[in-house]
Amino acid sequence: MKNKQYNAPILKLLTIFALVFFLLENPVYAATNPNLGQAASFGILSSTYTNTVSGTTITGDLGYTTPPGVAPTVSGTTHVADGTYSTAGTDQGSALTNLNGQACTFTFTAGAIDLSTDTTHGTAGIYGPGVYCTGAASAASIGSGGITLSGSGTYIFKINGAFTTVSSSVVTLSNGASSCDVFWAPTSATTLGANSTLMGTDIDASGITIGSTVTWKGRALAFGGTVSTTTDTIDTTCSVAPTPTPTATPTQTSTTTTSSDNSTSTTTSSGGAPNPVCPTIDTGVVPPIITESRRVSATSIFINWGPFSGTDKFNVKFGPTNGNWLYNTDVTGFSTTINSLPSNQPIWVEIAARNDCQIGNYGGAKLVGGVASTNSGAPGLPNTGNPGLPNTGFDPNGEDKPWYLPVAIFVIVSGLLVFFRNKH
């Protein structure tokens, strides 16, 4: 009987320990942008490129092995099976692996899904940042109603099948969403309807067919497959939707007057709207530190930072020497590639959390960007002064739980067990 009495609290404690340990070992990560590496500069990257009429324009680079019948207008460089092209193909594969490795934040029911009409994820046609996954062998399409991506952050659509858009459908950005934070990863071919509008980077080695007069803010990355265009406009430049400015509520003022018979009256009027107050940076947000950097070309450097402490909005400033900050840029996410730098010159970088109107404290400045490797077509190794952390596609591990917490809980539980036994 005593043994049963002793065992009851022991079993309860062990159950609590097991639950806590399970929660600690299953942290939830936000979606993050993959590192596109050399592929980031390409508007179209394919093994075979088909274009039979004039009128297609590409803002960015073009890469292929088999050329088109009619060359498009290209603002960047056309790479025909050269080293840059091969490196971009490798980086495309790495980015796709990164996307496929990120956990789904929402999974649609099995079967073909129309993203414009689905309501299982929330309001029809409206999507917030996250990782959206279709069921097994389930294609996805964007119907005539189109979709809106609302809010700053990363959008990933992992499609276990083909991806299609109907004629004249539109993907719209709102509330701070950026075309450079949108990624499509189908397992079968992509087909975009005529006169449609798409935002984001589509990585699809099965092939990408772009209908006539399509407007695309992003990239068609199909290294290993075929890309077809017909009088289309493809632009790798980031398009960022504005964030609405809050409207201040007018204040009311009261004026009290006294008449000769000692009666009083009060007049209320609306005054002018006061200037909105800028909120402070959230409590608990810590200055970020650079955890990884590498030179991806002679004039471009990739950087990654952490930890995650409640925000994914940052300001990145950089310059030739520590303290001589000539440039800065706002970034949503935990990594970015700084372009158009002096050739093979390292730079100093520091990063701070921000909100829409204020920048917090900057983390420690760091010198990044060694000379790019000339031994192969691959980007140079990181030259950060410390070993780089792997780019896993997850938030930096500030959101993960320290390993010593389950150990400490185990020690506490063991101590309580000893206490109960000695007491009885």
N, C-alpha and C positions, 0 to 999 in steps of 0.2 A: 504493500500500500504506500509506504514511504517513497519507494522508487518511482511510483506513478506520480506522486506529488512533486518530486524533484524534477521528473521528466517534463511535466507540463510547462513550467516557465522556460526550461531549456529549449523545448521545441518552438515556443513562441519567439524566443530570442533568435534562434537559428533561422526562422522564417523571415523575421525582420531583416536580418543580415543578408539573406539571399535576395530579398526584394531590393534593398538598397544597392547591393553589388550589381544587380541586373541593370538598374537605372543608371548607375555610374558607367557601365560598360557600353551604354547605347546612347551616346550624345546625338543631338540633332544638329545638322550642319545646314547653313544657308547655301543656296546655289552660288557658284562663283564662275567667272569667265575663265575658260581655258587659255593657255598661252599658245597663240597661233604661230609664233615664231616668224620665220621667213614668209609663211603663207599669208600673213596679215596684209602684205602690200599688194596682193593679187585680187583683181576684180573677177577674173576667170582663171582657173587652173584646171587643166584637163589633159588627158592623153591625146584625144582627138577633139579638135574644135571645128564645128560646122557653122558657117555663116555664108549664105549664098547671095545676099543683096546688101547694098550699102545702106548706111543709116544707123548702125549700132555704134554706140559710144561707151567707152570704158574709162572711168576715172580711177586709175590705179594701174597695176601691171597686168600683163597677159602672158600665160604660159601654156605651151602645148608641145606635142611631138609631131602630130599630123596637122598641117596647117589648113585654114579655111579657104574656100574658093574666092571669097572677097574679104579683104582685111578690114577690120573695124577701125574706128578712130580711137587711139589709145593715148592717154595723157602720160602714162608711165613708160616702162620698158617692156618690150616683147621678148620673152625668154623662150628660145626653141631648144628644148632638151639640153640646157646647159647646167652648170653646177648650182646656180641659184634655183633653177626649176626643180632639180632633184632634191635639194634641201627643203624647199617648200613642200614637196610631196611627202617627205619624211615627217615634217612638222604637222602637216595635215593629219597624218595617221596618229601622231601623238595627241593632238587636240581631240580627235574623235575618241580615243581611248579614255582621255580625261572625262569627256562628256558622258560616255557610257558607264563610267565608274561612279558618277554622282547619284546619290540616293534619290528616288522619286519622292516628291512632296505630295503629288496627287497622281493616282492611276485610274484611267477611265475603264469602264466595264469593257469586256472583250467584244470585239466587233468593230466594223468601220465607224469612225466618229467624225461628225461635222463640227469643227471647233466653233463655228459661228452660231450654232443653235444649241449646243450642249448646255445643260443646266446642272449637271451633277457636280461640277466643280465650283459652281457659284452662279452669278448673274450671266445670262446668255451673252456670249461674245465679249465679255470683259475678263481679262486675266491680269493677275498681279505677278510679281516676281516669284519664281519657283521652278521646280523641275516637273514637267508634265509628261506622263508616260502612257502610251496606249497598251492595251492588253496584247496577249500573244497573237501573232499573225493578224494584227489589226491596223489597217491603213487609217490615215487622217487626211481631212480635206478642209479647206476654207470656202464656205459657200458664199452666196451673193450678198449676205448680210455683213460679211467681213468680221474682223475682230479688232479689239482695242487692247493694247498693252499699257497698263496704267501703273505708274510708280517707278521710282528709280530702283535699280537692282538687276539681277541676271535672270533671263528667261531662257529656259532650255526645254525643247520639245523633242523627246525621244520617241520615235515612231517605229513600231515593229511591222513595217510594211511600206507601201508607197505614200508619198506626200503630193497632194494636188491642190491647186487653187482654181476656182472657176473664173470664167471671163468677167472682167471688171470688178473682181473682189479687191478689197483694200485691207491692208494691215495698218492700223493707225497707232501712233504713239501719243501718250498723254501723261501729264503729271510727273515730268522728269524722266520718263523712259528714254533710252538711247538705242539706236539701231546697232551700235557696237556691243550691246549687252544681250543681243538676241541670237539664239543658236538653234538650228534645225538639224536633227540627226536621224533621218530615215534609213531603213535597211534595204529599201527598194527604190526604184527610180523616182525622181522629182519631176513634176510637170506643172508649169505655171500657165494659167489661162491668159488669153490675149487681153491687153489693156488693163491687166491687174497691177497691183502695187504690193511689193513685199519688203519687209524690213528684216535685216539680220543676215547671218552667215549660215549657208546651207552646206553641210559636209556630206557628200553623197557620191561615192565612187561607182555606184550603179548607173549614174548618168543624170544629167539635168537638162530638160528641154524647156526653153523659155519661149513662150508664145510671142506673137507680134505686139510691139509697142508696150512692152512691160517696163515699169519703172521699179528699179530695185536698189534700195539703199543697203548695201552689204556686199557679200561675196558668194560666188558660185565655185565651190572647191570640189572638184571631181577628178583629182589626180588618179589615174587608172581607169577612168571612164570617159564619156563623151559629153560635151556641152554644146548645145545648139542655140543660136540666137537669130532673131529677125527684127531688125530696126528697134532694138531695145536700148535702154539707158541703165547702166550699172555703175554705181558710185560707191566707193569704199569709204568716203568721208562720213564721219559720225553725224547722225541727225538726232538731236536731243530735243524732246518736247519741253516747253517752258513749264515751270511750276507756278500754279496760280498764286497771286499775292493776296494774303488775307485782307479783308476789308474791315477797318476799325468801325466799331459801333458808335454812332454819335452820342455825345453826352448831353444830358438835360440839365439846365440851370434854372433855379427858382428865384424869383424876386418877390419879396414881401413888402407891401406898402400899407401905411396906416392913414386913415382918413380923419377929418376933424371930429367925427363922432366916435372915435376910438375903434371903429370896425377895421378889420384887416382883410386884405385880399392877396392871393398868391398867383403869380403868373409864371408858367413853365414854358421854356423855349429850348429848342435843340441847338446846342453849340456846335462848333466845328469838330470834325473827327480828329482825335489826338493822333500823334505819330505812333504806329504800332511798336510795342516793346520787343526787342530782340531777345529770344530765349537764350539761356545759358547752355553750354555744352552739358549733356546729361551727366549726372553724378555716376561715378564708376568707370567712365571712359578714360582709358589710360593712353599716354602718348605712345604711338606705334613705333616699332623698330623694324629695320630692314632685315629680313631673314634670308633672302636669296637675291642674287643679281647675276646677270650674264650679258655679255655683248652679243647681240644677234646679227649685227652687221657693223661696218666701219662707222656708221653714223647713228646707230640705234642701240639702246640698252634696255633690257627688261629688268624690272624690279618687282619683288614680292614682299609683303610686310604683314605684321601681326602685333599683338594678338587680337582676336575678336573680343570686344568688351562692350557691345551694345550698339554699335553703329557701323555702317559700311560706307560712310561718306568721309572723304579725306581731302586734304590739300597737300600737293607735292610741290616743293620748291627746290630748285637746283641752280648750280652755277659753277664757274671754273675753280673757285677756291672756297674754303669753309668761311661762311659769313658774307661772301659776295654773291647773294642770291639774285641772279639776273632774271629768272623766269619762275613762274609757278602755274599750276594747273589743278583744277578740281577733278577728282576721280571718284566714281562709285564702284566699290569692289576692293579687292585686296592685292591687285597687281596692275601694272600698266607697262607699256613700252614707250620710252621717250625717243622721239625721232628727230631728224634734222640737226644732229649734234656735230661739232667739229670732228673731223675724221680721226678715229682711233685715239681720242683724248678722253681720259677718265674725267668724271665730274663728281662734285659733292652733292649729296641729296639728303634732305630731311623731310619728315612727314608729320602732319598733325590731323587729328580728327576735326570735323567741322559740322555745322548745320547750315541752314540756308542763309544765314546772315552773320555768322561768327566763326572764327577759327580758334581751336584750342591750343594747348601747349605742344610744341614740336618735340619729337623724339630725338635721340642722338644723331648728329650728322654723320654721314658715312661716305667714304670715297669708293665709287663703283666704276666698273667698266674698263677692264684691261683690253689689250689689243686683241682683235678677233683672230682666231686660229687660221693659219694659211696652209695647214697640212691636209685639210679635207674640205669637202663642200659643206660640212656641218657647222653650225654656229660655234663660236669659241666657248671654252669653258668659263664658268664664272670666276671673276677675280675680285672677290669681296673681302679678302683678308681673313675670312673664316669659311669653313665648309658650308656650302649652300644646303638648304633643306629641300626635300623633293617637293615638286609642284603636284599635289595630290588632287586638286580640284575642290578640296574642302576648305572651309574657313580655317585660318591658322588656329592652332590648337589652344588658343586662349579659352575657347568654349568647352574644350575637353576637360575631363575631370582628372586631377592628379592621381598617379598610381598609388600614392601612400594613403589615400582616404580609405579604400577597402581594407588595407593592412591595419590601419588604426582602428577601424570598426571591429575587425577580427580580434585584435588585442583586447578591446573593451569587452566584447562578448565573452571572451575566454576568462577575463578577470571576474565578470559577473557570475559565471558558472562556478568558478572556484569559491567565490563568496557564498553562494547558495549552499554548496556542499559543506563548507566549513561551519556555516550557521546551523545547519541541521545535523 
